[in-house]
Amino acid sequence: MNTNAKPSNNLVIEYTKATKHVCLCTTISIVLIIIFMFSPLNQFILTSIFGKVIILTLLGYTLYANITQNDQFSKKFNVIMMNTSWDPVKTNILCSYVFSLFLIILILSVIKSIF
């Protein structure tokens, strides 16, 4: 029983580290959005486009990292979303996918602001 607890604790620790990484990338993206889209730097075409490309790259990486980590986590824990029992792990995975949806909306709004 004790051997089963160690791998699951390690999986949770890996998942929390990956979540911190995703949050850091998201925070940097939001700061760059404020700098390049809502500041006077937005008036300069070259700076604005360059900044938006950096933002899109960082948001794309964040989305990729979030989805990849969620898939790995759900496979390692054998989480089946359609199962009738509900636990905090399922809630966390579902919230993370909702966060991915918001990242996609943010990416689309940055793309829309380029054109």
C-alpha positions as CSV (number, residue, x, y, z in Angstrom):
1,M,0.0,0.0,0.0
2,N,2.8,2.3,0.8
3,T,4.5,1.8,-2.6
4,N,1.3,2.9,-4.4
5,A,1.3,6.2,-2.4
6,K,4.8,7.3,-3.5
7,P,4.2,7.2,-7.3
8,S,0.9,9.0,-7.0
9,N,2.5,11.7,-4.8
10,N,5.3,12.0,-7.4
11,L,2.7,12.4,-10.1
12,V,0.9,15.1,-8.2
13,I,4.2,16.9,-7.5
14,E,5.1,16.7,-11.3
15,Y,1.6,18.0,-12.2
16,T,1.9,20.9,-9.7
17,K,5.3,21.9,-11.1
18,A,3.9,21.8,-14.6
19,T,0.9,23.9,-13.5
20,K,3.3,26.5,-12.0
21,H,5.1,26.6,-15.3
22,V,1.9,27.2,-17.2
23,C,0.8,29.9,-14.8
24,L,4.2,31.6,-15.2
25,C,3.9,31.6,-19.0
26,T,0.4,32.9,-18.8
27,T,1.4,35.7,-16.5
28,I,4.3,36.7,-18.8
29,S,1.8,36.6,-21.7
30,I,-0.6,38.9,-19.9
31,V,2.2,41.4,-19.1
32,L,3.3,41.4,-22.7
33,I,-0.4,41.9,-23.8
34,I,-0.6,44.9,-21.6
35,I,2.7,46.3,-22.8
36,F,2.2,45.7,-26.6
37,M,-1.5,46.0,-27.0
38,F,-2.7,48.6,-24.4
39,S,0.3,50.9,-24.2
40,P,1.5,53.6,-26.6
41,L,3.8,51.0,-28.2
42,N,0.7,49.8,-30.0
43,Q,1.0,52.8,-32.3
44,F,4.3,51.6,-33.8
45,I,3.4,49.0,-36.4
46,L,6.7,47.0,-36.3
47,T,6.9,46.9,-32.5
48,S,3.2,46.0,-32.3
49,I,3.4,43.1,-34.8
50,F,6.7,41.8,-33.3
51,G,5.1,41.9,-29.8
52,K,2.0,40.2,-30.9
53,V,4.0,37.4,-32.6
54,I,5.9,36.9,-29.3
55,I,2.6,36.9,-27.4
56,L,1.1,34.3,-29.8
57,T,4.2,32.1,-29.6
58,L,4.1,32.2,-25.8
59,L,0.4,31.6,-25.6
60,G,0.7,28.7,-28.1
61,Y,3.4,27.1,-26.0
62,T,1.3,27.6,-22.9
63,L,-1.7,26.0,-24.5
64,Y,0.5,23.1,-25.7
65,A,2.1,22.6,-22.3
66,N,-1.3,22.7,-20.5
67,I,-3.0,20.2,-22.8
68,T,0.0,17.8,-22.9
69,Q,0.4,17.8,-19.1
70,N,-3.4,17.2,-18.6
71,D,-3.3,14.3,-21.0
72,Q,-0.3,12.7,-19.3
73,F,-1.9,13.3,-15.8
74,S,-5.2,11.8,-16.8
75,K,-3.6,8.8,-18.4
76,K,-1.3,8.1,-15.4
77,F,-4.2,8.3,-13.0
78,N,-6.6,6.5,-15.3
79,V,-9.2,9.2,-15.1
80,I,-12.4,8.5,-17.1
81,M,-14.5,11.7,-17.3
82,M,-17.7,9.9,-18.1
83,N,-17.5,7.8,-15.0
84,T,-20.3,8.6,-12.5
85,S,-18.0,9.0,-9.5
86,W,-16.5,12.5,-9.2
87,D,-13.4,13.4,-7.4
88,P,-11.0,16.4,-7.0
89,V,-8.7,15.0,-9.7
90,K,-11.5,15.1,-12.3
91,T,-12.4,18.6,-11.2
92,N,-8.8,19.8,-11.6
93,I,-8.5,18.2,-15.1
94,L,-11.8,19.7,-16.2
95,C,-10.9,23.2,-14.9
96,S,-7.6,22.9,-16.7
97,Y,-9.4,22.1,-20.0
98,V,-11.6,25.1,-19.5
99,F,-8.5,27.2,-18.9
100,S,-7.2,25.8,-22.3
101,L,-10.4,27.0,-23.9
102,F,-9.9,30.5,-22.5
103,L,-6.3,30.4,-23.8
104,I,-7.7,29.6,-27.3
105,I,-10.1,32.5,-27.1
106,L,-7.2,34.8,-26.0
107,I,-5.0,33.5,-28.9
108,L,-7.9,34.2,-31.4
109,S,-8.4,37.7,-30.0
110,V,-4.6,38.5,-30.4
111,I,-4.8,37.1,-34.0
112,K,-7.8,39.3,-34.7
113,S,-6.0,42.4,-33.4
114,I,-3.2,41.8,-35.9
115,F,-5.5,42.0,-38.9
